[in-house]
Amino acid sequence: MLPDEARGIRRVVLFGPPGIGKTTAAGALARRRGLPVLRLAPGPQDAPVPCTGLLELALALQPLPTARELTAALDEAAGVDHTGASLRLRRLTATVLQEAPPMTLVVDNTQWLDEASAPVLGWALRQAPELPVIVTERTWRPEAGGHWSGEDAYPVRVPPLTPGQVASLLSPHRPDPRTVARLHSRSGGNPALALALAEAGECQGQDDPPLPPAARRLLGEWLATVSDDVRELLTLAALDDRPERELLVRLVGPAADHLLAQAEAAALIDPGHGDGRVRFTASAIGAELTARLTDTARRLLHARLAQASYDPARRDRHTTLAADTADPRTARHTARAAARAAGHARLRGEHPLAAELSLLAAQRTPHEDTGLLTDRALTAVRDASHCGDLPRARAATRLVLEHDTSPAQRVGALLALLDASGQHLHSADELFAAAIHETAGRPDLTARILLRQAIWANVSEGAPEQAAVLASHAADLAQAADDTTTAALALAMQARIQRILGHPGAEATLERALSLPRTAPVPVNATPEHLAARHALFDDQPDQARAALLPLLVQAQRTGDTEAVVDLLRSLAEAELRTGRCAKALDYARRAQALSDNAGLSPGPACYTSAFIEGTAFRTDTALAHARRGIDASRHEDNKVFLSRNLHALGHLLVAADRPKEALEPLEEVRALEEQQQVRDPSILRWHADLAEALLAVGRPAEADDLLTDTHRTATDLGRTSVLPALDRARALLDAARGDYDTAAQRLTTAADRLRDLPLERGRTLLALSHTERRARRRANARTAAQKAADLFTAHGAHPWADTATHALHRLKPSSTDAGARLTGAEERCARLAAAGASNRDIAATLTVSVKTVEATLTRVYRKLDVHSRVQLAHAITPALE
């Protein structure tokens, strides 16, 4: 997409790397001008031949007498190099352009315009300022005074395609969402490169195939736009897993910054993100640079990087890759170094680096050390599974299966490979069958496989009934084999599914899981204790959940399990939000998001939590961005569980922002997904009240009534009283829509009383009560309810909701414009005390808030009343509030 302002400008320069679509963009922009298009398109063979650009122009306008005269002059000037010939060519070219019929001139691929034509054409264009001109070139290099096509030429970098546009471009190949995401990353949104990769078979599910010849040719043209020094520096960056500018400066000196600026101008690397990292715009660029190296050159560059690196783990990585593995002694030494470095990376939560180093350690281990090789390969599979690195997980699994190992080791490798596959494995049935075959009839190993099948059935296939059966069978087999650890995990999984299905035995199953001893370490987020904390959250017992979650978080942090830490931070964020501690909830959610992003985990879970927390405690636009990112990621990964959750977050935020029409689509998709996944318990994902409110707002009250009736019946039957206040809030809005304001007000008052331990839900209910009372023309009652809601939201730091309540309160204020009518209740009390001469500390003690809260409140009061001191405040506030 080109900026709108470019469409009305006469001289435009479109620039960008080869394949980005400059020619297509120029054609589209020229057609919008509504004039005939004259296109000059020099090629690489034209660049060394003088005046070929002018000749192409003259031949294209041959009917004009001056064009024929220009052609003759070019013939006469061939081989002549003197000022008179040049001046005559300039005059004739200017005359040709001035006499040409109305048109848009497009000069494509100007990097190949010969040196003789460019200055002549540029001078002639200055004599025809009304002629629209569109130029395309690979880099923007304005000379002093502007571009040769015109000093006021407007530069436009042609942008890369978005993932959605790549999906449309590749639609004939029918790629799945994950393949689209991978090809977008590999191509950087460059359409020609994406097509070259797709047409070479990258849509067939290969994880990391070699670059095809067409892609390599295009990348070669792209890299040729910069100097050898730039390419050498970028090669060093490509060999490092996390290249930083500081490292490159140590390698090549101060010139590194200038070289990186050239690479950025050529769109080979992204502009800086403030973290010092160097990122290729397309991952295929790094792949091409490293593919050009011989083995010897690669080892030498890794040796240079090892000497320059300050990070011990990365220094060991480069040392390992620089070593010649033909020498067994060297191989053993570097394998030990790689294994040690993997351990350091694992403890720091850098799981992608740990996966690479673990695999290197296994690959460098001599084959005669079978036991050590197997242990290291199993570690590599587990590390790869931790960050979803399927190619390395497969390579490490092959190492295990190729050696004489025990059934437990072989099954462990296959299970870790399943974990690494996430939702992306197309041959899951075959892999499960292979794992069952490797169990050699051992029930403990079979139980571990059945447990993975249960997880797969629930998350990827949306089949919780099947998942429950598999988990139950796994628990029975594990207990029969006296494997209480696997039995506890299987029972926890069974209890999770039973809760989803509304099975009455869920809590009893969870109690059985909690009672079993565990003799082996397991992921903390898969334990029965974590599930018990989640159930407490579902039942609106956030303090109980918080007490259980905090020690689990410490345990997860000690083991270095990033995914478990993220899940526990997410659960803690939800618990803090339920109790109204928005600042703490926001901190937990942001820590979870940062950890998830840095570790390369699936974005869906952290985005879901961030959307809800940010939307309640910080800013709606930030929250919406998180929800949409979570939706996209979950669709790409085919994760139905977190697709539902992120869609609910989006719908909830849009309902809260009074955009019910937009909210309806995601919320109705949530309903369809929940029905598909057979989710019966309404306390797990509370979308029902939000959807009812959206249906009511768009004029579909009968559907809202049916939804509320069915959900209320189910919640009552299952004993899920925690969801009833939100349903009653929606039911009250339905009553009010039918004109029964008294019933609605009574229902909301009762619901608010039941929510005294959940302040934010109480605030939402009071806000609904205010709207209902206002519609009933009971403005005093409406003001009282809105004031209470505003006070609750303000006290607990729920800023978007506080703004909504304050806006509602302002609409209910008397028509007078006195100062007191513009302050919330909390602001009014603070202003009274300040006007009476109390210090900020005294005000904080009186109102039982922090001094910082007092300072922030007084800042808002000063702004609203347009005063700048306490003396002015006393004069402004006292008469209005007396």
Residue pairs with C-beta under 8 A, 6 or more apart in sequence:
1 159
2 14
2 25
2 28
2 29
2 156
2 158
3 156
5 154
6 12
6 29
6 154
6 156
7 29
7 32
9 154
10 129
10 130
10 131
10 132
10 133
10 150
11 125
11 132
11 133
11 135
11 147
11 149
11 150
11 152
11 153
11 154
12 29
12 133
12 134
12 135
12 153
12 154
12 156
13 135
13 136
13 137
13 140
13 147
13 149
13 153
13 154
13 155
13 156
14 22
14 25
14 26
14 29
14 134
14 135
14 136
14 137
14 156
14 158
15 22
15 136
15 137
15 138
15 139
15 140
15 155
15 156
15 157
15 158
16 22
16 138
16 157
16 158
16 267
17 138
17 190
17 222
17 225
17 266
17 267
17 268
18 138
18 192
18 218
18 221
18 222
18 225
19 190
19 191
19 192
19 193
19 218
19 221
19 222
20 158
20 160
20 190
20 191
20 192
20 267
21 158
21 191
21 192
22 108
22 136
22 137
22 158
23 108
23 109
23 136
25 136
25 158
26 106
26 108
26 134
26 136
27 37
27 106
29 134
30 37
30 104
30 106
30 132
30 134
31 37
33 104
33 132
35 102
35 103
35 104
35 132
36 101
36 102
36 103
36 104
37 103
37 104
37 106
38 57
38 60
38 61
38 100
38 103
38 104
38 105
38 106
39 106
39 107
39 108
40 53
40 56
40 57
40 60
40 105
40 106
40 107
40 108
41 56
41 108
41 109
42 52
42 53
42 56
42 108
42 109
42 110
42 112
42 113
42 114
43 109
43 112
44 112
46 52
46 53
46 112
46 113
46 114
47 111
47 112
47 113
47 114
48 114
49 114
50 78
50 114
50 115
50 116
50 117
51 74
51 77
51 78
51 89
51 114
51 116
51 117
51 120
52 114
52 117
53 107
53 113
53 114
53 116
53 117
53 118
53 121
54 70
54 74
54 89
54 93
54 116
54 117
54 120
54 121
55 71
55 74
57 67
57 70
57 93
57 96
57 121
58 67
58 68
58 70
58 71
58 74
58 96
59 67
59 71
61 67
61 96
61 100
62 68
62 71
64 96
64 99
64 100
66 92
66 95
66 96
66 99
67 96
69 92
70 89
70 92
70 93
70 96
73 85
73 88
73 89
73 92
74 89
76 85
77 85
77 88
77 89
86 120
89 120
90 120
90 123
90 124
93 120
93 121
93 123
93 124
94 123
94 124
94 127
94 128
96 124
97 105
97 124
97 125
97 127
97 128
97 131
98 127
98 128
100 131
103 131
103 132
104 132
104 133
104 134
105 131
105 132
105 133
105 134
106 133
106 134
106 135
106 136
107 113
107 121
107 133
107 134
107 135
107 136
107 149
108 136
109 136
109 137
110 118
110 135
110 136
110 137
111 137
111 138
111 139
111 225
113 121
118 148
119 148
121 148
122 148
122 149
125 131
125 133
125 148
125 149
125 150
126 150
129 150
133 149
133 150
133 153
135 147
135 149
135 153
138 225
138 266
139 225
139 265
139 266
140 155
140 157
140 265
142 155
145 151
146 152
146 153
147 153
147 155
157 267
159 189
160 188
160 189
160 190
160 281
161 169
161 184
161 189
161 190
161 191
161 194
162 184
162 189
163 180
163 181
163 184
163 189
163 632
165 189
166 180
166 183
166 184
166 187
166 189
166 191
166 194
167 175
167 177
167 180
169 191
169 194
169 195
170 180
170 183
170 194
170 195
170 198
170 203
173 198
173 199
173 203
174 203
175 183
175 198
175 203
177 635
177 636
177 637
177 638
178 424
178 636
178 637
178 638
179 202
179 203
179 205
180 636
181 636
182 202
183 194
183 197
183 198
183 202
183 203
184 194
185 282
185 283
186 193
186 194
186 197
186 202
186 282
186 283
186 284
186 287
187 193
187 194
187 197
187 282
187 284
188 280
188 281
188 282
188 283
188 284
188 285
189 282
190 218
190 281
190 282
192 218
193 215
193 218
193 219
193 282
193 284
196 212
196 214
196 215
196 218
197 211
197 212
197 215
197 284
199 212
199 214
200 209
200 212
200 214
200 215
201 209
201 212
202 209
202 212
205 426
207 390
207 391
207 394
208 391
210 291
211 219
211 284
211 287
211 288
211 291
215 284
215 288
216 288
216 291
219 284
219 285
219 288
220 288
222 266
222 268
222 285
223 231
223 234
223 268
223 285
223 288
223 289
225 266
226 234
226 262
226 263
226 266
226 268
227 259
227 262
229 252
229 255
229 259
230 259
230 262
230 263
230 266
230 268
231 289
232 252
233 248
233 251
233 252
233 256
233 259
233 260
233 263
234 263
234 268
234 269
234 280
234 285
234 286
234 289
235 289
235 290
235 292
235 293
235 301
236 243
236 248
236 251
236 252
236 301
236 304
236 305
237 243
237 248
237 269
237 278
237 280
237 286
238 280
238 285
238 286
238 287
238 289
238 290
239 290
239 298
239 301
239 302
239 305
239 318
239 321
240 247
240 305
240 309
240 314
240 318
241 314
241 317
241 352
241 353
241 356
242 277
242 314
242 353
243 277
243 278
244 276
244 277
244 278
245 256
245 257
245 260
245 272
245 276
245 277
245 278
246 276
247 305
247 308
247 309
248 256
248 260
248 278
249 256
249 257
250 308
251 304
251 305
251 308
252 259
260 269
260 278
263 269
264 270
264 271
267 281
268 280
268 281
268 285
269 278
269 279
269 280
269 281
270 279
270 280
270 281
273 279
280 286
290 298
293 301
298 321
299 321
299 322
299 323
299 324
300 322
302 318
302 319
302 321
302 322
303 318
303 319
303 322
305 314
305 318
306 315
306 318
306 319
306 322
309 315
309 318
312 341
312 344
313 341
313 342
313 344
313 345
313 348
313 350
313 353
313 357
314 341
314 353
315 341
316 337
316 338
316 340
316 341
316 357
317 338
317 341
317 353
317 356
317 357
317 360
319 334
319 337
320 334
320 335
320 337
320 338
320 341
320 357
320 360
320 361
320 364
321 360
323 330
323 331
323 333
323 334
323 364
324 330
325 331
325 334
325 364
328 366
331 364
331 365
331 366
332 364
332 365
332 366
332 369
334 360
334 364
335 360
335 361
335 362
335 364
335 365
335 376
336 361
338 357
338 358
338 360
338 361
338 364
339 357
339 358
339 361
339 376
339 379
341 357
342 353
342 354
342 357
342 358
342 361
342 379
342 383
343 354
345 351
345 353
345 354
345 357
346 354
346 383
346 560
347 560
348 560
349 560
349 562
349 565
349 595
349 598
349 599
350 598
350 599
351 383
351 386
351 387
351 562
351 599
351 600
352 387
352 389
352 599
352 600
354 383
354 386
355 380
355 383
355 384
355 386
355 387
355 389
355 392
355 393
356 392
358 376
358 379
358 380
358 383
358 384
358 396
359 377
359 380
359 383
359 384
359 392
359 395
359 396
361 376
361 379
361 380
362 373
362 376
362 377
362 379
362 380
362 396
362 399
363 395
363 399
365 372
365 373
365 376
366 373
367 373
367 403
370 403
370 404
370 405
373 399
373 403
374 399
374 400
374 403
374 405
374 409
377 396
377 397
377 399
377 400
377 413
378 396
378 400
378 409
378 412
378 413
378 416
380 392
380 393
380 395
380 396
380 399
381 393
381 396
381 397
381 400
381 412
381 413
381 416
381 417
381 420
382 416
382 419
383 389
383 392
384 390
384 392
384 393
384 396
384 416
384 420
385 393
385 416
385 417
385 418
385 419
385 420
386 419
386 420
386 561
386 562
386 563
387 599
387 600
387 601
388 420
388 421
388 422
388 424
388 600
388 601
388 602
389 420
390 420
390 421
390 424
390 425
392 420
393 416
393 417
393 420
393 421
394 417
396 413
397 413
397 414
397 416
397 417
400 409
400 410
400 413
401 410
401 413
407 438
407 439
407 440
407 442
407 445
408 442
408 445
410 438
411 435
411 438
411 439
411 445
411 448
411 449
414 431
414 434
414 435
414 438
415 435
415 448
415 449
415 452
417 431
418 425
418 428
418 431
418 432
418 435
418 452
418 456
419 452
421 428
421 431
422 602
422 637
422 639
423 459
423 460
423 637
423 638
423 639
424 637
424 638
425 431
428 456
428 460
432 449
432 452
432 453
432 456
435 449
436 446
436 449
438 445
439 445
439 446
439 449
442 481
443 477
443 478
443 480
443 481
444 477
444 478
444 481
444 483
444 486
446 474
446 477
447 473
447 474
447 475
447 477
447 478
447 481
447 483
447 486
447 487
447 490
448 474
448 478
448 486
450 470
450 471
450 473
450 474
450 477
450 490
451 470
451 471
451 474
451 486
451 489
451 490
451 493
453 470
454 466
454 467
454 468
454 470
454 471
454 474
454 490
454 493
454 494
454 497
455 467
455 493
457 463
457 464
457 466
457 467
457 470
458 464
458 467
458 496
458 497
458 500
458 641
459 639
459 640
459 641
460 638
460 639
460 640
462 640
462 673
462 676
462 677
462 678
463 678
464 497
464 500
464 501
464 677
464 678
464 679
465 501
465 678
467 493
467 497
468 494
468 497
468 498
468 501
468 503
471 490
471 491
471 493
471 494
471 497
472 490
472 494
474 486
474 487
474 490
474 493
475 487
475 490
475 491
475 494
478 484
478 485
478 486
478 487
478 490
479 487
484 516
484 517
484 518
484 519
485 516
485 518
485 519
485 520
485 522
487 513
487 516
488 513
488 514
488 516
488 518
488 527
488 528
489 513
489 522
489 526
489 527
491 509
491 510
491 512
491 513
491 516
491 528
492 510
492 513
492 526
492 527
492 528
492 531
494 509
494 513
495 506
495 507
495 509
495 510
495 513
495 528
495 531
496 531
497 503
498 505
498 506
498 509
499 506
499 535
499 538
499 681
499 684
500 677
500 678
500 679
500 680
500 681
500 684
501 678
501 679
501 680
501 681
502 680
502 681
502 714
502 718
504 718
506 535
507 535
510 528
510 531
510 532
510 535
513 528
513 531
514 528
514 529
514 532
518 527
521 559
523 561
523 563
523 564
524 530
524 552
524 555
524 556
524 559
524 561
524 564
524 568
525 556
525 561
525 563
525 564
525 567
525 568
526 564
527 552
529 548
529 552
530 548
530 549
530 552
530 567
530 568
530 571
532 548
533 544
533 545
533 548
533 549
533 552
533 571
533 575
534 545
534 571
536 542
536 544
536 545
536 548
537 545
537 571
537 574
537 575
537 578
538 681
538 683
538 684
538 720
538 722
539 683
539 720
539 722
540 578
540 722
540 757
540 758
542 574
542 575
542 576
542 578
542 579
542 758
543 575
543 579
545 571
545 574
545 575
546 572
546 575
546 576
546 579
549 568
549 571
549 572
549 575
550 572
552 568
553 565
553 568
553 569
553 572
556 564
556 565
556 568
557 565
562 595
562 599
562 601
563 599
563 601
565 592
565 595
566 592
566 595
566 596
566 599
566 601
566 605
566 606
567 605
569 588
569 589
569 591
569 592
569 595
570 588
570 589
570 592
570 605
570 606
570 608
570 609
572 588
573 585
573 586
573 588
573 589
573 592
573 609
573 613
574 585
574 609
574 612
576 582
576 584
576 585
576 588
577 585
577 612
577 613
577 616
577 617
577 760
578 758
578 760
578 761
579 757
579 758
579 759
580 758
580 759
580 760
580 792
580 795
580 796
580 798
581 796
582 613
582 616
582 617
582 760
582 796
582 797
582 798
582 799
583 617
583 797
585 613
585 616
585 617
586 613
586 614
586 617
586 618
588 613
589 606
589 609
589 610
589 613
589 614
590 610
592 606
592 609
592 610
593 606
593 607
593 609
593 610
593 626
595 601
595 606
596 602
596 603
596 605
596 606
597 603
597 606
602 633
602 634
602 637
602 639
602 642
603 629
603 630
603 633
604 630
604 633
604 634
604 637
604 639
604 642
604 643
604 645
604 646
605 630
605 642
606 630
607 626
607 627
607 629
607 630
607 633
607 646
608 626
608 627
608 630
608 642
608 645
608 646
608 649
610 623
610 626
611 623
611 624
611 626
611 627
611 630
611 646
611 649
611 650
611 653
612 623
612 649
612 652
613 623
614 622
614 623
614 626
615 623
615 624
615 649
615 652
615 653
615 656
615 800
616 760
616 798
616 800
616 801
617 797
617 798
617 799
617 800
618 799
618 800
619 799
619 800
620 653
620 656
620 657
620 800
623 649
623 653
624 650
624 653
624 654
626 649
627 646
627 647
627 649
627 650
627 653
628 650
630 642
630 645
630 646
630 649
631 643
631 646
631 647
631 650
631 666
633 639
634 640
634 642
634 643
634 646
635 643
640 673
640 676
640 677
641 677
643 673
644 670
644 673
644 674
644 677
644 679
644 685
645 685
647 666
647 667
647 669
647 670
647 673
648 666
648 667
648 670
648 685
648 686
648 687
648 690
650 663
650 666
651 663
651 664
651 666
651 667
651 670
651 687
651 690
651 691
651 694
652 663
652 687
652 690
654 660
654 662
654 663
654 666
654 694
655 663
655 667
655 690
655 693
655 694
656 800
656 801
656 804
660 693
660 694
660 697
660 698
661 694
661 697
661 698
663 690
663 694
664 691
664 694
664 695
664 698
667 687
667 690
667 691
667 694
668 691
670 685
670 687
670 691
671 687
671 691
674 685
674 687
679 685
680 714
680 718
681 718
681 720
682 688
682 711
682 714
682 715
682 718
682 720
682 723
683 715
683 718
683 720
683 722
683 723
686 723
686 726
688 707
688 708
688 711
688 723
688 726
688 727
688 730
689 708
689 723
689 726
689 727
689 729
689 730
691 704
691 707
692 704
692 707
692 708
692 727
692 730
692 731
692 733
692 734
693 704
693 730
693 733
695 701
695 703
695 704
695 707
696 704
696 730
696 733
696 734
696 737
701 734
701 737
701 738
704 730
704 734
705 734
708 727
708 730
708 731
708 734
711 723
711 727
712 724
712 727
712 731
714 720
715 721
715 723
715 724
715 727
716 724
724 751
724 754
725 751
725 754
725 755
725 761
725 765
726 761
728 747
728 748
728 750
728 751
729 748
729 751
729 764
729 765
729 768
731 747
732 743
732 744
732 745
732 747
732 748
732 751
732 768
732 769
732 772
733 744
733 768
733 771
733 772
735 741
735 743
735 744
735 747
736 744
736 771
736 772
736 775
736 776
741 772
741 773
741 775
741 776
741 778
742 776
744 772
745 769
745 772
745 773
745 776
745 781
748 765
748 766
748 768
748 769
748 772
749 769
751 765
752 762
752 765
752 766
752 769
755 761
755 762
755 765
756 762
759 792
759 795
759 796
760 792
760 793
760 796
760 798
760 801
762 792
763 788
763 789
763 792
763 793
763 796
763 798
763 801
763 805
764 789
764 801
766 785
766 786
766 788
766 789
766 792
767 785
767 786
767 789
767 801
767 804
767 805
767 808
769 782
769 785
770 782
770 783
770 785
770 786
770 789
770 805
770 808
770 809
770 812
771 782
771 808
772 782
773 779
773 781
773 782
773 785
774 782
774 811
774 812
779 812
782 812
783 809
783 812
783 813
786 805
786 808
786 809
786 812
787 809
787 824
787 825
788 825
789 801
789 805
789 808
790 802
790 805
790 806
790 808
790 809
790 824
790 825
790 826
791 824
791 825
791 826
792 798
793 799
793 801
793 802
793 804
793 805
794 802
794 824
794 826
794 857
795 826
795 849
802 824
805 824
806 824
809 824
810 822
813 821
813 822
814 821
818 879
818 880
819 864
819 865
819 876
819 877
819 880
819 881
820 828
820 877
820 880
820 881
821 880
822 864
822 865
823 831
823 861
823 864
826 847
826 857
827 857
827 860
827 861
827 864
828 881
829 847
830 843
830 847
830 854
830 857
830 858
830 861
831 858
831 861
831 873
831 877
831 881
832 877
832 881
833 842
833 843
833 846
833 847
834 843
834 858
834 861
834 870
834 873
835 870
835 873
835 874
835 877
835 878
836 874
837 870
837 874
838 846
840 851
840 854
840 855
840 858
841 851
843 854
844 850
844 851
844 853
844 854
847 854
861 873
861 877
862 868
862 873
865 872
865 873
865 876
865 877
867 873
867 876
